[in-house]
Amino acid sequence: MSVLEVLSGVLLVAGALAVLTGGVGMLRFPDFYTRIHAAGITDSAGAGLILLGLLLRVDAWDTAVRLLIILLFLALTSPTATHILAHAARRDGVPMWREGDPRR
Amino acid sequence: MIFAVMAALLVTMVLTLLRTFLGPGLYNRILAINTFGTKTVLFVAVAGFLFGRPEFLDIGILYALVNFVATVAVLRLTHYQELVSDTEGGEGR
């Protein structure tokens, strides 16, 4: 067990924990906009930590480049998609959840 | 280690599909499908490292591209839905 393997394992477990947290939150939050927040956790923290943990395990150079391409692409497109989605829902008149409302 | 990450990703994908099936309205389903696509990209990357085949990362890149384009296209169609129903539906719809 070298230092890099331990660090990679820590990053992978943290990413898996973030992904699980977001997945549970997408079921338990009461509203569409709060569910967007949970999905954003899985997209940013989960994907970033898992891909960084895999990046410490690579042997070849081009594999590291592909992982970096995936990381950059997810970091660019995931907030864009989330923003477009929230904007479309807000424009379509999806109501916001206030405290005391029933779960939707 | 990698097995734990794959198990967490599989459980999250199952929860996301559950939200897709029972989520009220259209936008919850689009959000769940988008999240499912991101999780598929991560799953393909982790599976490539588990099987010792890093060529799977190319499939992951392509899937991320297709997922983003599909989400934007579907949202564009939902935005035009009311326009289409207004022009074709006539009165009383």
Backbone of each chain as ProteinMPNN parsed JSONL, in Angstrom:
{"seq_chain_A": "MSVLEVLSGVLLVAGALAVLTGGVGMLRFPDFYTRIHAAGITDSAGAGLILLGLLLRVDAWDTAVRLLIILLFLALTSPTATHILAHAARRDGVPMWREGDPRR", "coords_chain_A": {"N_chain_A": [[0.842, -1.204, 0.0], [0.901, 1.878, -1.114], [1.385, 5.456, -0.725], [-0.103, 6.815, -2.597], [-2.092, 4.979, -3.278], [-3.566, 4.797, -0.917], [-4.502, 7.415, -0.715], [-6.017, 7.563, -3.042], [-7.969, 5.661, -2.436], [-9.241, 6.932, -0.287], [-10.301, 9.205, -1.572], [-12.038, 7.935, -3.393], [-13.877, 6.668, -1.704], [-14.988, 8.872, -0.411], [-16.175, 10.134, -2.602], [-18.059, 8.168, -3.335], [-19.665, 8.265, -1.085], [-20.691, 10.867, -1.295], [-22.158, 10.589, -3.644], [-24.08, 8.693, -2.876], [-25.377, 10.157, -0.884], [-26.535, 12.243, -2.391], [-28.252, 10.713, -3.984], [-30.056, 9.643, -2.122], [-31.108, 12.023, -1.21], [-32.436, 12.937, -3.48], [-34.701, 11.423, -3.394], [-35.885, 12.137, -0.964], [-36.268, 14.875, -0.679], [-38.661, 17.58, -0.743], [-39.503, 18.898, -3.051], [-39.227, 20.138, -6.441], [-37.131, 21.979, -6.938], [-35.484, 21.762, -4.717], [-34.712, 19.168, -5.129], [-33.145, 19.518, -7.35], [-30.952, 20.66, -6.128], [-29.946, 18.44, -4.675], [-29.264, 16.725, -6.815], [-27.269, 18.259, -7.933], [-25.269, 18.004, -6.03], [-24.481, 15.296, -6.39], [-23.564, 15.533, -8.999], [-21.433, 17.367, -8.942], [-19.669, 17.111, -6.563], [-19.629, 14.282, -6.151], [-18.976, 13.171, -8.74], [-16.595, 14.568, -9.28], [-14.87, 13.817, -7.128], [-14.758, 11.011, -7.434], [-13.65, 10.75, -10.005], [-11.201, 12.025, -9.616], [-10.078, 10.3, -7.75], [-9.827, 8.017, -9.348], [-7.96, 9.002, -11.065], [-5.584, 8.968, -9.709], [-4.832, 6.366, -9.92], [-3.9, 5.614, -12.386], [-2.026, 4.012, -15.038], [-1.114, 4.443, -17.643], [-0.401, 7.197, -19.867], [-2.28, 8.298, -21.632], [-4.684, 7.423, -20.659], [-4.974, 8.966, -18.349], [-5.29, 11.419, -19.569], [-7.742, 11.05, -20.85], [-9.411, 10.726, -18.64], [-9.183, 13.276, -17.517], [-10.39, 14.739, -19.551], [-13.034, 13.817, -19.387], [-13.641, 14.757, -16.814], [-13.384, 17.556, -17.089], [-15.345, 17.985, -19.018], [-17.708, 17.18, -17.715], [-17.673, 19.038, -15.643], [-18.123, 21.324, -17.087], [-20.595, 20.944, -18.462], [-22.561, 19.997, -16.706], [-23.435, 21.987, -14.723], [-24.509, 23.741, -16.6], [-26.637, 22.296, -17.779], [-28.203, 21.93, -15.508], [-28.882, 24.555, -14.88], [-30.335, 25.331, -17.157], [-32.477, 23.598, -16.904], [-33.682, 24.379, -14.452], [-34.39, 26.948, -15.135], [-36.229, 26.524, -17.22], [-38.227, 25.173, -15.833], [-39.014, 27.11, -14.015], [-40.003, 28.987, -15.728], [-42.108, 27.626, -16.757], [-43.814, 27.624, -14.694], [-43.682, 26.021, -12.399], [-44.48, 25.521, -9.083], [-42.926, 26.932, -6.143], [-41.785, 25.333, -3.177], [-43.076, 25.995, -0.059], [-42.634, 26.302, 3.505], [-44.545, 24.022, 5.325], [-46.205, 23.311, 3.299], [-47.705, 20.521, 1.494], [-45.85, 17.547, 0.579], [-44.503, 17.271, -2.697]], "CA_chain_A": [[0.0, 0.0, 0.0], [1.666, 3.117, -1.173], [0.636, 6.648, -0.296], [-1.06, 7.156, -3.652], [-3.239, 4.066, -3.206], [-4.39, 5.191, 0.232], [-5.164, 8.681, -1.06], [-7.03, 7.244, -4.04], [-9.078, 5.007, -1.752], [-9.98, 7.939, 0.487], [-11.08, 10.023, -2.513], [-13.113, 7.132, -3.968], [-14.923, 6.448, -0.697], [-15.677, 10.154, -0.22], [-17.043, 10.344, -3.757], [-19.195, 7.251, -3.247], [-20.542, 8.784, -0.031], [-21.4, 12.036, -1.834], [-23.133, 10.104, -4.625], [-25.184, 8.08, -2.134], [-26.117, 11.239, -0.223], [-27.376, 12.904, -3.376], [-29.308, 9.805, -4.418], [-31.092, 9.591, -1.085], [-31.742, 13.333, -1.161], [-33.376, 13.092, -4.59], [-35.974, 10.814, -3.03], [-36.488, 12.638, 0.272], [-36.572, 16.297, -0.682], [-40.097, 17.699, -1.011], [-39.842, 19.807, -4.129], [-38.365, 19.993, -7.611], [-35.932, 22.82, -6.857], [-34.586, 21.15, -3.725], [-34.132, 17.966, -5.758], [-32.041, 19.99, -8.197], [-29.786, 20.814, -5.246], [-29.384, 17.114, -4.405], [-28.62, 16.236, -8.028], [-26.033, 19.013, -8.109], [-24.246, 17.398, -5.169], [-23.924, 14.109, -7.04], [-22.86, 15.871, -10.235], [-20.162, 18.074, -8.724], [-18.77, 16.5, -5.565], [-19.467, 12.854, -6.384], [-18.232, 12.904, -9.974], [-15.231, 15.095, -9.164], [-14.038, 13.017, -6.223], [-14.529, 9.669, -7.993], [-12.714, 10.831, -11.133], [-9.855, 12.316, -9.093], [-9.567, 9.069, -7.149], [-9.378, 7.134, -10.422], [-6.801, 9.611, -11.729], [-4.37, 8.593, -8.984], [-4.548, 4.954, -10.119], [-3.646, 5.298, -13.792], [-0.679, 3.583, -15.421], [-0.713, 5.034, -18.923], [-0.543, 8.648, -19.938], [-3.482, 8.7, -22.364], [-5.822, 7.194, -19.773], [-5.099, 10.153, -17.506], [-5.829, 12.511, -20.385], [-9.172, 10.801, -21.044], [-10.108, 11.039, -17.385], [-9.249, 14.735, -17.379], [-11.378, 15.224, -20.511], [-14.355, 13.552, -18.803], [-13.818, 15.653, -15.661], [-13.619, 18.921, -17.592], [-16.623, 18.048, -19.724], [-18.783, 17.157, -16.724], [-17.665, 20.303, -14.91], [-18.691, 22.377, -17.927], [-21.959, 20.752, -18.947], [-23.552, 19.678, -15.679], [-24.112, 23.204, -14.269], [-25.291, 24.307, -17.699], [-27.89, 21.548, -17.89], [-29.014, 22.2, -14.325], [-29.419, 25.911, -14.979], [-31.379, 25.332, -18.181], [-33.627, 22.859, -16.354], [-34.362, 25.209, -13.458], [-34.973, 28.091, -15.832], [-37.41, 26.059, -17.938], [-39.281, 24.858, -14.869], [-39.488, 28.372, -13.456], [-40.78, 29.637, -16.765], [-43.324, 26.849, -16.953], [-44.711, 27.86, -13.576], [-43.631, 25.024, -11.33], [-44.496, 26.331, -7.858], [-41.896, 26.677, -5.147], [-42.286, 24.719, -1.95], [-42.899, 26.755, 1.178], [-42.697, 25.444, 4.685], [-45.925, 23.723, 5.669], [-46.905, 22.738, 2.148], [-47.533, 19.07, 1.373], [-44.755, 17.112, -0.302], [-44.892, 17.022, -4.079]], "C_chain_A": [[0.87, 1.244, 0.0], [0.775, 4.288, -0.754], [-0.44, 6.997, -1.32], [-2.292, 6.26, -3.6], [-4.16, 4.44, -2.054], [-5.17, 6.463, -0.089], [-6.28, 8.454, -2.074], [-8.237, 6.564, -3.401], [-9.914, 5.984, -0.951], [-10.862, 8.787, -0.429], [-12.258, 9.232, -3.081], [-14.237, 6.929, -2.96], [-15.688, 7.739, -0.428], [-16.614, 10.441, -1.383], [-18.253, 9.442, -3.735], [-20.183, 7.72, -2.188], [-21.348, 9.987, -0.523], [-22.48, 11.606, -2.825], [-24.342, 9.493, -3.923], [-26.037, 9.146, -1.442], [-27.046, 11.948, -1.199], [-28.516, 12.011, -3.848], [-30.423, 9.679, -3.409], [-31.847, 10.918, -1.023], [-32.718, 13.557, -2.304], [-34.696, 12.408, -4.299], [-36.653, 11.527, -1.865], [-36.818, 14.114, 0.242], [-38.001, 16.522, -1.202], [-40.457, 18.388, -2.319], [-38.884, 19.603, -5.291], [-37.059, 20.769, -7.457], [-34.951, 22.281, -5.817], [-33.973, 19.863, -4.271], [-33.026, 18.342, -6.729], [-30.784, 20.172, -7.361], [-29.128, 19.464, -4.954], [-28.663, 16.55, -5.631], [-27.319, 16.981, -8.307], [-24.915, 18.499, -7.22], [-23.636, 16.168, -5.844], [-23.122, 14.49, -8.278], [-21.5, 16.497, -9.958], [-19.236, 17.292, -7.8], [-18.544, 15.021, -5.86], [-18.617, 12.555, -7.601], [-16.789, 13.387, -9.861], [-14.347, 14.233, -8.288], [-13.754, 11.643, -6.801], [-13.521, 9.742, -9.143], [-11.31, 11.197, -10.663], [-9.245, 11.082, -8.443], [-9.119, 8.061, -8.195], [-8.12, 7.672, -11.087], [-5.499, 9.261, -11.015], [-3.987, 7.138, -9.207], [-4.05, 4.625, -11.514], [-2.204, 4.83, -13.986], [-0.209, 4.341, -16.657], [-1.05, 6.52, -18.938], [-1.86, 9.052, -20.593], [-4.746, 8.424, -21.552], [-6.055, 8.382, -18.853], [-5.68, 11.314, -18.291], [-7.318, 12.319, -20.618], [-9.976, 11.103, -19.779], [-10.231, 12.544, -17.182], [-10.265, 15.335, -18.338], [-12.791, 15.014, -19.96], [-14.639, 14.516, -17.666], [-14.136, 17.075, -16.116], [-14.98, 19.027, -18.25], [-17.787, 18.028, -18.746], [-18.843, 18.465, -15.96], [-18.216, 21.439, -15.755], [-20.181, 22.176, -18.183], [-22.978, 20.532, -17.841], [-24.193, 20.925, -15.064], [-24.949, 23.858, -15.346], [-26.648, 23.622, -17.82], [-28.801, 21.83, -16.7], [-29.659, 23.582, -14.395], [-30.529, 26.002, -16.015], [-32.652, 24.682, -17.65], [-34.401, 23.714, -15.361], [-35.041, 26.399, -14.124], [-36.256, 27.692, -16.56], [-38.552, 25.761, -16.977], [-39.87, 26.129, -14.276], [-40.366, 29.099, -14.468], [-42.1, 28.93, -16.998], [-44.275, 26.968, -15.764], [-44.775, 26.746, -12.561], [-43.542, 25.769, -10.005], [-43.379, 25.951, -6.907], [-42.544, 26.148, -3.874], [-42.012, 25.646, -0.788], [-43.044, 25.811, 2.363], [-44.152, 25.262, 5.107], [-46.742, 23.193, 4.509], [-46.787, 21.221, 2.171], [-46.396, 18.748, 0.406], [-45.296, 16.869, -1.698], [-43.914, 16.061, -4.71]], "O_chain_A": [[1.489, 1.595, 1.005], [-0.413, 4.127, -0.473], [-1.54, 7.419, -0.965], [-3.407, 6.719, -3.847], [-5.383, 4.406, -2.191], [-6.355, 6.571, 0.227], [-7.346, 9.063, -1.988], [-9.381, 6.842, -3.762], [-11.141, 5.89, -0.928], [-12.02, 9.057, -0.112], [-13.352, 9.776, -3.239], [-15.414, 7.009, -3.313], [-16.904, 7.709, -0.237], [-17.723, 10.936, -1.18], [-19.356, 9.873, -4.071], [-21.395, 7.593, -2.364], [-22.532, 10.12, -0.213], [-23.573, 12.172, -2.853], [-25.484, 9.736, -4.313], [-27.264, 9.049, -1.417], [-28.203, 12.221, -0.879], [-29.623, 12.492, -4.087], [-31.597, 9.614, -3.774], [-33.06, 10.945, -0.813], [-33.709, 14.27, -2.147], [-35.716, 12.764, -4.89], [-37.881, 11.524, -1.783], [-37.594, 14.572, 1.08], [-38.493, 15.737, -2.013], [-41.638, 18.451, -2.66], [-37.844, 18.962, -5.138], [-35.993, 20.264, -7.811], [-33.737, 22.338, -6.012], [-32.848, 19.508, -3.919], [-32.076, 17.582, -6.917], [-29.68, 19.878, -7.818], [-27.903, 19.35, -4.979], [-27.585, 15.968, -5.509], [-26.376, 16.408, -8.853], [-23.745, 18.546, -7.6], [-22.415, 16.014, -5.868], [-22.115, 13.852, -8.583], [-20.525, 16.202, -10.649], [-18.155, 16.865, -8.205], [-17.408, 14.548, -5.827], [-17.658, 11.787, -7.525], [-15.865, 12.698, -10.294], [-13.205, 13.943, -8.647], [-12.634, 11.146, -6.682], [-12.636, 8.892, -9.246], [-10.328, 10.735, -11.243], [-8.044, 10.839, -8.564], [-8.153, 7.329, -7.978], [-7.309, 6.907, -11.61], [-4.433, 9.254, -11.631], [-2.933, 6.704, -8.741], [-3.798, 3.456, -11.806], [-1.3, 5.186, -13.229], [0.924, 4.816, -16.721], [-1.854, 7.017, -18.15], [-2.492, 10.022, -20.175], [-5.76, 9.1, -21.727], [-7.198, 8.765, -18.604], [-6.462, 12.103, -17.761], [-8.083, 13.283, -20.592], [-11.072, 11.66, -19.841], [-11.267, 13.03, -16.728], [-10.932, 16.315, -18.006], [-13.639, 15.903, -20.046], [-15.748, 15.039, -17.557], [-15.047, 17.715, -15.59], [-15.689, 20.018, -18.076], [-18.753, 18.772, -18.919], [-19.929, 18.958, -15.657], [-18.725, 22.419, -15.212], [-20.951, 23.135, -18.128], [-24.153, 20.851, -18.021], [-25.411, 20.934, -14.889], [-25.981, 24.463, -15.054], [-27.679, 24.282, -17.947], [-30.016, 21.954, -16.853], [-30.818, 23.762, -14.022], [-31.542, 26.665, -15.792], [-33.759, 25.152, -17.91], [-35.63, 23.774, -15.413], [-36.131, 26.807, -13.724], [-37.248, 28.42, -16.527], [-39.71, 26.061, -17.269], [-41.079, 26.219, -14.06], [-41.349, 29.744, -14.104], [-43.09, 29.549, -17.387], [-45.403, 26.478, -15.812], [-45.809, 26.542, -11.925], [-42.627, 26.569, -9.812], [-42.941, 24.801, -6.867], [-43.685, 26.472, -3.547], [-40.871, 26.041, -0.549], [-43.511, 24.679, 2.232], [-44.898, 26.234, 5.23], [-47.845, 22.682, 4.703], [-45.873, 20.682, 2.795], [-46.034, 19.549, -0.455], [-46.392, 16.336, -1.873], [-44.058, 15.714, -5.882]]}, "seq_chain_B": "MIFAVMAALLVTMVLTLLRTFLGPGLYNRILAINTFGTKTVLFVAVAGFLFGRPEFLDIGILYALVNFVATVAVLRLTHYQELVSDTEGGEGR", "coords_chain_B": {"N_chain_B": [[-12.442, -1.8, -2.628], [-12.949, -0.499, -5.144], [-15.121, -2.046, -5.693], [-16.887, -1.218, -3.698], [-17.388, 1.393, -4.504], [-18.651, 0.89, -6.942], [-20.928, -0.425, -6.033], [-22.177, 1.624, -4.58], [-22.699, 3.385, -6.671], [-24.493, 1.849, -8.167], [-26.652, 1.578, -6.397], [-27.398, 4.254, -6.194], [-28.177, 4.709, -8.838], [-30.432, 3.093, -8.955], [-32.106, 4.402, -7.103], [-32.418, 6.811, -8.462], [-33.779, 5.987, -10.76], [-36.117, 5.219, -9.531], [-37.098, 7.691, -8.693], [-37.535, 8.666, -11.209], [-39.682, 7.092, -12.045], [-41.763, 7.654, -10.21], [-41.797, 10.36, -9.918], [-43.518, 13.413, -9.648], [-44.869, 15.146, -12.377], [-43.187, 16.7, -15.224], [-40.595, 17.796, -15.111], [-39.227, 16.777, -12.939], [-38.748, 14.218, -13.855], [-37.087, 14.66, -16.038], [-34.868, 15.734, -14.756], [-34.105, 13.531, -13.189], [-33.41, 11.691, -15.176], [-31.25, 12.981, -16.335], [-29.432, 12.995, -14.205], [-29.139, 10.249, -13.969], [-27.8, 9.703, -16.341], [-25.306, 10.958, -15.883], [-24.428, 9.376, -13.78], [-24.181, 6.99, -15.145], [-21.997, 7.51, -16.796], [-19.961, 7.744, -14.836], [-20.112, 5.142, -13.856], [-19.331, 3.589, -16.031], [-16.671, 4.442, -16.28], [-15.569, 3.583, -13.82], [-16.029, 0.84, -14.057], [-14.358, 0.239, -16.197], [-11.883, 0.612, -14.954], [-12.067, -1.427, -13.125], [-12.151, -3.796, -14.634], [-9.732, -3.649, -15.822], [-9.536, -2.439, -18.291], [-8.916, 0.319, -19.83], [-10.045, 1.382, -22.094], [-12.687, 1.814, -21.971], [-13.172, 4.383, -21.26], [-13.464, 6.052, -23.419], [-16.038, 5.436, -24.301], [-17.368, 6.466, -22.142], [-16.865, 9.231, -22.445], [-18.25, 9.742, -24.856], [-20.827, 9.102, -24.016], [-21.312, 11.06, -22.113], [-21.377, 13.352, -23.728], [-23.641, 12.758, -25.393], [-25.624, 12.631, -23.479], [-25.768, 15.267, -22.463], [-26.508, 16.721, -24.766], [-28.954, 15.502, -25.345], [-30.459, 16.198, -23.087], [-30.635, 19.011, -23.362], [-31.989, 19.151, -25.801], [-34.45, 17.92, -25.222], [-35.425, 19.697, -23.323], [-35.732, 21.935, -24.922], [-37.793, 21.029, -26.542], [-39.844, 20.764, -24.637], [-40.201, 23.419, -24.068], [-41.288, 24.328, -26.424], [-43.683, 23.059, -26.369], [-46.066, 24.231, -25.433], [-46.441, 26.186, -27.352], [-46.869, 24.642, -29.661], [-49.205, 23.274, -28.934], [-50.882, 25.435, -28.699], [-51.056, 26.434, -31.299], [-51.926, 24.291, -32.851], [-54.024, 23.161, -31.519], [-56.376, 24.533, -31.604], [-59.433, 25.982, -30.346], [-60.486, 25.504, -26.985], [-58.812, 23.604, -25.802]], "CA_chain_B": [[-12.555, -0.34, -2.774], [-13.672, -0.221, -6.386], [-16.42, -2.71, -5.562], [-17.755, -0.362, -2.876], [-17.815, 2.533, -5.326], [-19.629, 0.409, -7.922], [-22.184, -0.7, -5.329], [-22.817, 2.91, -4.284], [-23.229, 3.932, -7.925], [-25.669, 1.069, -8.566], [-27.768, 1.944, -5.515], [-27.841, 5.595, -6.579], [-28.907, 4.616, -10.099], [-31.762, 2.54, -8.658], [-32.9, 5.475, -6.486], [-32.732, 7.79, -9.499], [-34.845, 5.427, -11.595], [-37.343, 5.281, -8.731], [-37.589, 9.066, -8.811], [-38.052, 8.823, -12.569], [-40.988, 6.461, -12.21], [-42.834, 8.22, -9.393], [-41.691, 11.798, -9.761], [-44.66, 14.093, -10.245], [-44.584, 16.175, -13.366], [-42.227, 16.43, -16.294], [-39.238, 18.266, -14.859], [-38.584, 15.809, -12.045], [-38.282, 13.075, -14.639], [-35.928, 15.072, -16.845], [-33.743, 15.844, -13.819], [-33.668, 12.196, -12.801], [-32.75, 11.058, -16.317], [-29.948, 13.636, -16.484], [-28.571, 12.457, -13.145], [-28.853, 8.856, -14.316], [-26.757, 9.704, -17.371], [-24.01, 11.247, -15.253], [-24.031, 8.186, -13.028], [-23.747, 5.975, -16.1], [-20.624, 7.857, -17.189], [-19.084, 7.348, -13.738], [-20.117, 3.681, -13.75], [-18.506, 3.05, -17.119], [-15.267, 4.709, -15.952], [-15.152, 2.704, -12.716], [-15.998, -0.536, -14.566], [-13.134, 0.096, -16.974], [-10.758, 0.407, -14.051], [-12.209, -2.716, -12.448], [-11.821, -4.877, -15.551], [-8.411, -3.453, -16.388], [-9.617, -2.012, -19.68], [-9.178, 1.763, -19.831], [-10.674, 1.855, -23.333], [-14.075, 2.169, -21.686], [-13.299, 5.815, -20.996], [-13.979, 6.681, -24.641], [-17.488, 5.283, -24.254], [-17.842, 7.423, -21.149], [-16.853, 10.571, -23.038], [-19.359, 9.829, -25.809], [-22.099, 9.083, -23.315], [-21.503, 12.379, -21.501], [-21.809, 14.245, -24.809], [-25.002, 12.443, -25.823], [-26.516, 12.956, -22.369], [-25.965, 16.72, -22.398], [-27.26, 17.159, -25.944], [-30.323, 15.012, -25.218], [-31.158, 17.006, -22.088], [-30.934, 20.328, -23.931], [-32.992, 18.988, -26.849], [-35.747, 17.633, -24.608], [-35.923, 20.925, -22.706], [-36.196, 22.785, -25.995], [-39.1, 20.531, -26.955], [-40.863, 21.124, -23.643], [-40.487, 24.836, -24.181], [-42.165, 24.53, -27.57], [-44.901, 22.258, -26.249], [-47.251, 25.086, -25.327], [-46.618, 26.837, -28.64], [-47.461, 23.678, -30.575], [-50.586, 23.0, -28.544], [-51.69, 26.615, -28.955], [-51.314, 26.659, -32.716], [-52.61, 23.166, -33.482], [-55.14, 22.647, -30.747], [-57.61, 25.271, -31.78], [-59.963, 26.464, -29.084], [-61.081, 24.51, -26.103], [-57.917, 22.564, -25.294]], "C_chain_B": [[-13.392, 0.016, -4.001], [-15.044, -0.878, -6.342], [-17.394, -1.868, -4.748], [-18.267, 0.819, -3.689], [-18.857, 2.091, -6.343], [-20.965, 0.109, -7.263], [-22.922, 0.595, -5.01], [-23.416, 3.513, -5.546], [-24.484, 3.176, -8.363], [-26.875, 1.43, -7.707], [-28.308, 3.319, -5.885], [-28.605, 5.573, -7.894], [-30.307, 4.05, -9.879], [-32.662, 3.611, -8.033], [-33.319, 6.515, -7.522], [-33.83, 7.278, -10.431], [-36.173, 5.421, -10.849], [-37.953, 6.671, -8.79], [-38.129, 9.314, -10.217], [-39.453, 8.24, -12.706], [-42.074, 7.17, -11.418], [-42.782, 9.726, -9.251], [-42.867, 12.51, -10.388], [-44.202, 15.138, -11.254], [-43.461, 15.793, -14.303], [-40.804, 16.713, -15.869], [-38.502, 17.387, -13.866], [-38.017, 14.64, -12.837], [-37.074, 13.442, -15.481], [-34.685, 15.182, -15.962], [-33.206, 14.474, -13.439], [-32.938, 11.499, -13.947], [-31.36, 11.664, -16.541], [-28.954, 13.127, -15.442], [-28.186, 11.004, -13.425], [-27.772, 8.77, -15.398], [-25.384, 9.998, -16.806], [-23.503, 10.044, -14.469], [-23.595, 7.065, -13.952], [-22.325, 6.242, -16.574], [-19.634, 7.423, -16.097], [-18.981, 5.83, -13.637], [-19.259, 3.049, -14.829], [-17.021, 3.268, -16.826], [-14.761, 3.758, -14.869], [-15.088, 1.252, -13.177], [-14.774, -0.767, -15.436], [-11.921, -0.103, -16.093], [-10.85, -0.933, -13.344], [-11.793, -3.861, -13.361], [-10.427, -4.739, -16.147], [-8.422, -3.063, -17.853], [-9.911, -0.524, -19.721], [-9.783, 2.275, -21.135], [-12.121, 2.233, -23.109], [-14.258, 3.669, -21.497], [-13.778, 6.568, -22.232], [-15.496, 6.598, -24.7], [-18.079, 6.256, -23.249], [-17.889, 8.84, -21.686], [-18.035, 10.749, -23.993], [-20.7, 9.88, -25.101], [-22.364, 10.411, -22.629], [-21.971, 13.393, -22.536], [-23.275, 14.026, -25.171], [-26.006, 12.831, -24.748], [-26.812, 14.456, -22.325], [-26.82, 17.212, -23.562], [-28.713, 16.718, -25.853], [-31.103, 15.825, -24.2], [-31.563, 18.369, -22.653], [-32.026, 20.22, -24.99], [-34.37, 18.746, -26.262], [-36.304, 18.883, -23.939], [-36.398, 21.906, -23.762], [-37.58, 22.333, -26.467], [-40.181, 20.845, -25.924], [-41.184, 22.605, -23.713], [-41.417, 25.113, -25.363], [-43.495, 23.814, -27.442], [-46.146, 23.147, -26.219], [-47.504, 25.829, -26.632], [-47.315, 25.901, -29.618], [-48.919, 23.436, -30.226], [-51.464, 24.225, -28.776], [-52.019, 26.766, -30.441], [-52.127, 25.527, -33.331], [-53.899, 22.793, -32.773], [-56.45, 23.349, -31.052], [-58.125, 25.773, -30.439], [-60.463, 25.291, -28.252], [-60.147, 23.396, -25.681], [-57.278, 23.006, -24.007]], "O_chain_B": [[-14.394, 0.726, -3.913], [-16.014, -0.345, -6.882], [-18.583, -1.806, -5.063], [-19.432, 1.202, -3.58], [-19.829, 2.804, -6.593], [-22.019, 0.353, -7.852], [-24.143, 0.666, -5.148], [-24.506, 4.084, -5.509], [-25.429, 3.78, -8.869], [-27.986, 1.573, -8.216], [-29.52, 3.535, -5.892], [-29.569, 6.32, -8.065], [-31.26, 4.472, -10.534], [-33.836, 3.72, -8.385], [-34.432, 7.038, -7.471], [-34.706, 8.039, -10.844], [-37.23, 5.596, -11.455], [-39.168, 6.822, -8.921], [-39.073, 10.084, -10.396], [-40.308, 8.806, -13.388], [-43.202, 7.283, -11.898], [-43.608, 10.318, -8.556], [-43.195, 12.248, -11.545], [-43.272, 15.905, -11.006], [-42.866, 14.72, -14.197], [-39.892, 15.964, -16.218], [-37.28, 17.262, -13.939], [-36.939, 14.134, -12.527], [-36.146, 12.647, -15.628], [-33.591, 14.781, -16.359], [-31.994, 14.274, -13.373], [-31.956, 10.794, -13.718], [-30.415, 10.958, -16.891], [-27.792, 12.863, -15.75], [-27.061, 10.583, -13.157], [-26.932, 7.871, -15.371], [-24.401, 9.368, -17.195], [-22.313, 9.729, -14.486], [-22.731, 6.267, -13.588], [-21.537, 5.31, -16.736], [-18.604, 6.815, -16.389], [-17.909, 5.289, -13.37], [-18.54, 2.083, -14.571], [-16.201, 2.388, -17.09], [-13.67, 3.199, -14.98], [-14.207, 0.505, -12.751], [-14.204, -1.858, -15.418], [-11.029, -0.884, -16.422], [-9.825, -1.521, -12.998], [-11.146, -4.805, -12.907], [-9.984, -5.611, -16.895], [-7.461, -3.312, -18.58], [-11.079, -0.141, -19.65], [-10.014, 3.476, -21.274], [-12.728, 2.897, -23.95], [-15.379, 4.171, -21.568], [-14.427, 7.607, -22.111], [-16.166, 7.553, -25.094], [-19.157, 6.808, -23.468], [-18.84, 9.575, -21.42], [-18.731, 11.763, -23.954], [-21.605, 10.603, -25.518], [-23.511, 10.853, -22.562], [-22.857, 14.201, -22.261], [-24.054, 14.975, -25.249], [-27.102, 13.302, -25.052], [-27.962, 14.865, -22.169], [-27.736, 18.014, -23.377], [-29.613, 17.466, -26.236], [-32.279, 16.116, -24.414], [-32.689, 18.826, -22.45], [-32.894, 21.089, -25.077], [-35.356, 19.303, -26.745], [-37.512, 19.117, -23.974], [-37.362, 22.637, -23.535], [-38.44, 23.164, -26.757], [-41.313, 21.158, -26.292], [-42.316, 23.008, -23.446], [-42.239, 26.028, -25.308], [-44.353, 23.946, -28.315], [-47.144, 22.865, -26.881], [-48.656, 26.079, -26.986], [-48.238, 26.307, -30.323], [-49.774, 23.396, -31.11], [-52.661, 24.085, -29.023], [-53.124, 27.175, -30.8], [-52.931, 25.763, -34.233], [-54.776, 22.17, -33.371], [-57.522, 22.808, -30.782], [-57.349, 25.967, -29.504], [-60.813, 24.234, -28.775], [-60.611, 22.343, -25.244], [-56.489, 22.264, -23.422]]}, "name": "protein", "num_of_chains": 2, "seq": "MSVLEVLSGVLLVAGALAVLTGGVGMLRFPDFYTRIHAAGITDSAGAGLILLGLLLRVDAWDTAVRLLIILLFLALTSPTATHILAHAARRDGVPMWREGDPRRMIFAVMAALLVTMVLTLLRTFLGPGLYNRILAINTFGTKTVLFVAVAGFLFGRPEFLDIGILYALVNFVATVAVLRLTHYQELVSDTEGGEGR"}
